[in-house]
Amino acid sequence: MTDPLLAYRGEFPILEHTTYLVSNSLGAMPRAVPERLAEYVDEWAEQGVRAWGRAWWRLPGAVGDEIAPLIGADPGTVVMAGNVTLAQATVLSALDYPPERNRIVMTELDFPSVRYVYDRLATRLGAEIVVVPAAADGISVDADAVVAAIDERTRLVCVSHVLFRSAFVMDVAPIVARAHAMGALVSLDAFHAVGVLPVDVKALGVDFLTGGVLKWLCGGPGGCFLYVAPAVQTALEPSLTGWMAHEHPFAFESDMAYAPGVYRWLNGTPAVPALYAAIEGPRILRRAGVAAIREKSMRQTARLLELADARGYPVRAPRDPARRGGTVAFDVPHAYEVSEYLLSRDVLVDFRPNAGIRVAPHFYTRDDELDTVVAMMDEALTTGRWRDFQPRGGAST
Ligand SMILES: Cc1ncc(COP(=O)(O)O)c(C=O)c1O
């Protein structure tokens, strides 16, 4: 049976000469991206500063509107941000942390960069970070443990939708229900969810959601986004702000007056080329359909588990398909060196400490490519060619 999603392979030039299994880190570049970047170059060259008024000013919201359907959001509720760390910093900057309601609930397995900014900035603003530990398996977090950590002192819950090392899919619904029952808000870091599994901000009921286009949405670096639910969008005033968030941005008034819509969640001048690069990937994903992508992803990650089990390779990935996101981490011996061997053979994957070699099929992946990546791991290990690659930071395990 032919896989209709393979029809999209032609949109991604790099698939012609590599086995591309690293969309959990950087999605393949769509063929049409150079055209979008040429548009930017032409506007700058021909229109000069007038390009701001004609096209560029609208971009942080217009590109957000391209992403909105992929998360079930309405137009005007998503804005672009340079990265997720900054988008989450904007969220935390919009809240007050009086001693009786100053707790922010996070987990041990959230993305470190997000933890860093909460640990450093939110605590300076008076917050106390409550970290829910990993479950006994080391690759997941028990949603009940997160629920139990939320009480009337909780101001915000900021957790990952899909954990970055193991691709464990958190059960978000009870967390949101508990947070709202306790009068807390929820900021979901959905970087490893959007584009590979269905996400619906309204069904989830989250107040904020962050993600980026560079991984599963094939939109390149610099195109991250922040969804802000209508109920909180204009009720809050982010302190991490700037002129783009002003209701009269071009008046350059000395006092801040927040824009009425989602632009109040912006700050300074956006990186315009990154926004042009971000447009094509989400459009292709919308055409392909996230439900079909998810179905294929569950099938292909199951196949990777089978291949690993047949060889006795340890994997750090959930066995339950419903709890497994798009990546399977092979914790093989000498994983870093083996990953370098794969890269040298044009099999693109990545390596993360405490995870191993992360293998991430996407909608454009052929089934035979799954056999290729595992066969290459076999080859590196049985021939000892992994030794040709330098260990990362000393001894390898
Ligand atoms: C869950 C998660 N959040 C955030 C990030 C990246 O954050 P930033 O855009 O600030 O680099 C990643 C990157 O891998 C991630 O996996």
The ligand as a Gaussian input file, in Angstrom:
#p B3LYP/6-31G(d) Opt

LIG

0 1
 C       10.679000      21.204000      24.917000
 C       11.586000      22.251000      24.353000
 N       11.404000      23.532000      24.691000
 C       12.195000      24.508000      24.209000
 C       13.232000      24.211000      23.335000
 C       14.104000      25.266000      22.738000
 O       14.042000      26.487000      23.351000
 P       14.589000      27.751000      22.592000
 O       13.657000      28.049000      21.449000
 O       14.581000      28.816000      23.615000
 O       15.970000      27.460000      22.101000
 C       13.455000      22.893000      22.954000
 C       14.551000      22.572000      22.023000
 O       14.939000      21.461000      21.804000
 C       12.627000      21.894000      23.488000
 O       12.820000      20.617000      23.180000

